[in-house]
Amino acid sequence: MKITDVAVYKVHYQSFMVRDSEYHSHPGPGHDAVEHMLEITLENGVKGCYMGPIYQDLVLSAVRPVLVGEDIFMRERIWQRLIHLQRLKTEFSDYVLCAIDLALYDALGKTLGIPIWQILGGYRTKVPCYGSIMVGDTLEGGLDSPQAYADYAQKLVAKGYHALKLHTWMPPAVPEASVKLDLEACRMVREAVGPDIPLMLDPYHYYSREEALELAKGLGELDFLWLEEPMDEHSIASYRFLTEASPVPICGPETAPGKYHSRADWISAGASHIGRTGALTSGGITSAMRCVHLYDSFGMTVELHGNSIGNLHILAAIRNGRYFERGLLHPYLDYEQPKPWLNSIYDPMDDDGCVFVPSSPGLGWDWNWEYIEDNKE
């Protein structure tokens, strides 16, 4: 089944999210924004679709010639050509590779008439999730203090979340961020939700070794499930130091480049207790599944970064992944409200704190095509 066309176009929408200087998300005033829709068309008329961060010019000039004429069932050959293209096309990030990989899988699933998690090898039809709280801010009524985190954590547990992760304050947007402030927020959240709710922390990413160890020791006293990315992930040696000394499990790497190759190096170095990958940060389902199987061969649990629909399909097809990351969550935002280009969210949560896996063919997006057509450029 040959690929006949590749198209990318912009879709305008009203966004209430802004980015700080470090590119972290925060609630903000409404403004016009765009997202990119990628469509890969097959000779049977099926379209594989993905909405996300995509460089339009790159895809049309460099990726389209690689894909057009290829057989959709020759996924490994396509994958190898794409990752080789990344070497000299520096703008061809793993985020863009993820978009292409997921659109290809979407087309494949629609052609076969089954969801992606069944193609990968079905293991379960729903996945436990945790509420992933957005990074701290200075907004009144937002996440501007340890007490604000505690109050919001209680509300999330009341909504049905059985586990929570904090993203605390990130300099330079919030200069007063510190290990002391992080631990105070974690302590107050633990007291607010009680001893039976699993808690995790994703703090400032550039602490020193001493600061990271101080943070880890404090989290150990609070019985946290894991700590992720408290230092620059380019230094495997620093994470080996932390993993050997930490009383709380270290989870990583999240943003370190190198896909499954770098994960193998982290494993051999003993640089984390829990593995970390994800469709978005590792270059799609194809790459993330390699990471998952690598971790499984070492008897390691793997946590998937982000709430992407690709991660949900991966988690439904594996044994060694515990949670789906549901978020990012904030008092000012309604996570249950779908994006305007969707009729419904793809990760509804049940009363048991689990997310059901899409059952329709392909990725399972519930597209609002009327909105897309009216707002595309």
Secondary structure, 3 states (H helix, E strand, C coil): CEEEEEEEEEEEEEEEEEECCCCCEEEEEEEEEEEEEEEEEECCCCEEEEEECCCHHHHHHHHHHHHCCCECCCHHHHHHHHHHHCCCCCCCCHHHHHHHHHHHHHHHHHHHCCEHHHHHCCCCCEEEEEEEECCCCCCCCCCCCHHHHHHHHHHHHHHCCCCEEEECCCCCCCCCCCHHHHHHHHHHHHHHHCCCCCEEEECCCCCCHHHHHHHHHHHHHCCCCEEECCCCCCCHHHHHHHHHHCCCCEECCCCCCCHHHHHHHHHHHCCCCEEEECHHHHCCHHHHHHHHHHHHHCCCCEEECCCCHHHHHHHCCCCCECCEEEEEECCCCCCCCCCCCECCCCCCECCCCEEECCCCCECCCCECHHHHHHHEC
